[in-house]
Amino acid sequence: MLYFTIWTSGDRDALELIQRIHSAVQRGEVPQAGISAVVCNRIRGEDPEADEFLDWCDGQGLSVISVSSQGLRRSYPRTWREELGRCFRELLSPYPAEVHLLVGYMLWVDDATAAELPLLNLHPALPGGPIGTWQQVIRAIRSQGAREHGATMQLIHPGRENRDRGEPVAFFRFPVRPEMSFDQIRAAGFRREPILLIEMLKTLARGEIRLGRGPGRDLTEAVEKSKAEGRGQKSEQICLLPSSFCLFFDLEGPLSPQDNAYEVMGLIPDEYEQFAVSNRYEDLLALAEKPGYESGDT
């Protein structure tokens, strides 16, 4: 039996990820696996999104360990990170776990905790790629003109110099086209991240991945297959529409900074990419000065 914990700061992105992981475990997609506990560095009353996250965990009957990193910062200004790690290690002692997944955990882990526990961090970049937050990473790859992007589960090592440069355990990659926007790149990666977590847990449960051994498993094929089959997707995001329909959007351009068509299409899996293709096609028609065509018709 593969027992694991999930560490997070409890924002909405983290909630969506843990919901998908929990659903996959409950449906038996990850056989012989279970969530021992959920670790959160926020307590109730500190953040509305964290409150929602903790309420959901309680509703699912998950064991939750929450310690306020903000409170420790006030009490131990110089050593709060070490105190937080010590608290978590002590509180986790009753819960068996072979691995600890850092999913949306927005803090660096202290060296003692990194040395004692097998911590796997979800970093939104390919092995050897840029470090930093997902926003910083996407800005970096766009400035570099990168043709591919992805995410990596890394085994964390102690030391500040190793932050976001842990040993790769599993990763996926996808192509980045020149016309893809910042948001489209993020959407393409975020859609695949929970699938990577699930596929990695499967390989760990089967004993196909050994932590600290090898260059890391490329799970792109498995991730794309699961994505095509709809596994690991959030069902609430799928729009069930009749086979023939029309959608009309207004209040765009000078009236609103929001592209409503783009936002609604993003509710359908893979439609951010389709929307980009449609936009490019429209540009080509306009440049070709096709008779009878006006910009915006598509």
FENDAUR-V914266 format. One record per backbone hydrogen bond with DSSP energy under -0.5 kcal/mol. NH is the residue of the N-H (numbers start at 1). CO is the residue of the C=O. If there is no record, write none. Layout:
NH/CO ; NH/CO
This chain:
2/32 ; 3/1 ; 4/34 ; 5/99 ; 6/37 ; 7/101 ; 8/39 ; 9/104 ; 15/11 ; 16/12 ; 17/13 ; 18/14 ; 19/15 ; 20/16 ; 21/17 ; 22/18 ; 23/19 ; 24/20 ; 25/21 ; 26/22 ; 27/23 ; 28/25 ; 29/24 ; 30/24 ; 31/29 ; 33/30 ; 34/2 ; 36/4 ; 36/34 ; 37/4 ; 38/63 ; 39/6 ; 40/65 ; 41/8 ; 46/43 ; 51/47 ; 52/48 ; 53/49 ; 54/50 ; 55/51 ; 56/52 ; 57/53 ; 58/54 ; 59/55 ; 60/56 ; 61/58 ; 62/57 ; 65/38 ; 66/64 ; 67/40 ; 69/41 ; 69/67 ; 72/68 ; 73/69 ; 74/70 ; 75/71 ; 76/72 ; 80/76 ; 83/79 ; 84/80 ; 85/81 ; 86/82 ; 87/83 ; 88/84 ; 89/85 ; 90/86 ; 91/87 ; 92/88 ; 93/89 ; 93/90 ; 95/92 ; 96/94 ; 98/3 ; 99/3 ; 100/118 ; 101/5 ; 102/100 ; 102/120 ; 103/7 ; 103/101 ; 104/102 ; 106/104 ; 114/110 ; 115/111 ; 116/112 ; 117/113 ; 119/117 ; 120/100 ; 121/119 ; 121/154 ; 122/102 ; 123/121 ; 123/152 ; 125/123 ; 129/126 ; 137/133 ; 138/134 ; 139/135 ; 140/136 ; 141/137 ; 142/138 ; 143/139 ; 144/140 ; 145/141 ; 145/142 ; 146/141 ; 149/174 ; 151/172 ; 152/123 ; 153/170 ; 154/121 ; 154/152 ; 155/167 ; 156/119 ; 156/154 ; 162/159 ; 163/160 ; 165/162 ; 167/155 ; 169/153 ; 170/153 ; 171/217 ; 172/151 ; 174/149 ; 176/147 ; 177/175 ; 180/177 ; 185/181 ; 186/182 ; 187/183 ; 188/184 ; 189/185 ; 190/186 ; 191/187 ; 192/188 ; 192/189 ; 193/189 ; 194/190 ; 196/192 ; 197/193 ; 198/194 ; 199/195 ; 200/196 ; 201/197 ; 202/198 ; 203/199 ; 204/200 ; 205/201 ; 206/202 ; 207/204 ; 208/203 ; 209/203 ; 211/209 ; 213/210 ; 217/169 ; 219/171 ; 219/217 ; 223/219 ; 224/220 ; 225/221 ; 226/222 ; 227/223 ; 228/224 ; 229/225 ; 230/226 ; 230/227 ; 231/226 ; 233/230 ; 235/233 ; 237/234 ; 238/235 ; 239/237 ; 240/238 ; 241/239 ; 255/252 ; 256/253 ; 260/258 ; 263/259 ; 264/260 ; 265/261 ; 266/262 ; 267/264 ; 268/265 ; 271/268 ; 274/270 ; 275/271 ; 276/272 ; 277/273 ; 278/274 ; 279/275 ; 280/276 ; 281/277 ; 282/278 ; 283/279 ; 284/280 ; 285/281 ; 286/282 ; 287/283 ; 288/284 ; 289/286 ; 290/285 ; 293/290 ; 297/294
